[in-house]
Amino acid sequence: MANDPNTPAPEAELSLAGAVVDKAIEYMTGQKIDEAAIASALLGGALALLSHAMNDEAIVRILNNAIASVQAGELHRDGVRPPP
């Protein structure tokens, strides 16, 4: 796949990548690794990959979209939020 941030990844590639990440998360939770540590490591890895594929402004746009999703409550649509 080309590293063009304006070209979406093929659906099959996204599906495969998602399945691999899901299995990695399943493995790490099975090893009793703290969920926050897993998420932090995945986020750090994702940011490192993005830094190879796009400029800082594009990464900031992605992060701002993620922040807006959190603020809109999209991550906890079931209404259940962990305690502060």
Phi, psi and omega in degrees: 000138177288154180269042179268112183295346180270355180251115180295148178291147176302146182305318181296322180293318177296318180298315179297314180299317179297319180295320179295316179296317178302317179293322178296318178296316178302316179297312183294321177293325175295333176274006178064032175281135181304137182302321179295323178293318178298310182298319180296318179295318179295318179296316178299317178295319179296317179296321178297317178295317179299325181295338176276338188256340185208168182279170184300321180299320179294321178295318178299320178299318178298314180295322177295323175296321178295318178299315180299322178296318178296313182296331179279356179081015184291339180277343182233054182298337179281357179083357182264118178241145177292156178295152181295000000 
